[in-house]
């Protein structure tokens, strides 16, 4: 790693609003969580703020063919490109590489409901399922669920047409998207990248999936740190985050203003035995954040609130940096799964730019698997 990596553009959309600045109240204690406890009761969600889609997705036809998570992602990508001074620069966008963290698309709820209801009384559940899948699910629905359609729509709407990669894999794909972009820049395999992800939490199908695993918080809103004692669980959040990251030399050559320096991004995936998450967080810190100084820095944790892993992460952070301020991104905009880590890094970078602190560590402990950490400093 020989080349310095700068973040030069941020696009962030959540339940709190549009743009990084509206999220800065989190560091002044003035930003209350915005949740909806009624639409999907007994589950709580952080709903996406209403957006003027035309501002970043000019064509109505493009808007109509996208699912909500794709619109959120394309919108946030546009914000990041604007912030980096790259929007509309065809030459720059033509060689800008893209790494996107994304899950699957949305479902046909009526068909899913009929299948789930009918399979219980079917004489042969396997035959019943195959028949319904063949006859009831439209072929186009599979196309709408392709995870790489977010990258495709960003290319169509914003003209980002360099090499493109899409990663799937819950929180960890968000970690690895940024980790690989950082590594490729440092290794001279690219000068500028657009990196991020998007998530729509307002979906009955995903709420059902997570509830079957007993991972959701079902009481009135409570802080991430207060949930484990009551059994734990996460509150999903709708939103998207994208970052423009590039070499220092490339940014200076085009006159871009740095937001923050991305010093390191590391990841891990341990077998989840008792104590394993805490040990993973500690070794990630040793690999990437040895120069962190709590007197001028802050920790942004992507903790879920799920019992066990949340206490282990908090214990490890307290052991590593006793007294350092720790902010939970889940309390600010909920848990965005694939987009959670990019959103945490975006928030940290914006806070560094606004002089809330000079350094930041962003953590990610996935709800089922995967750990990650990023270290940022002021330029």
Buried (B, 14 or more C-beta within 10 A) or exposed (E): EEBBBBBBBBBBBBBBBBBBEBBBBBBEEEBEBBBBBEEBEEBBBBBBBEBEBEEBBEEEEBBEBBBBBBBBBBBBBBBBBBBBBBBEBEEBBEEBBBBBBBBBBBBBEEBBBEBEEEEEEBEEEEEBBEEBEEEBBEEEBEEBBBBBBBBBBBBBBBBBBBEBBBBBBBBBBBBBBBBBBBBBBBEEEBBBBBBBBBBBBBBBEBBBEBBEEEBBBBEEBBEBBEBBEEEBBBBBBBBBBBBBBBBBEBBEEBEBBBBBBBBBBBBBBBEBEEEBBBBBBBBBBEBBBEEBEBEEBBBBBBBBBBBEBBBBBBBBBEEBBEEBEBBBBBBBBBBBBBBBBBBBBBBBBBBBBEEBBBBBBBBBBBBEBBBBBBBBBBB
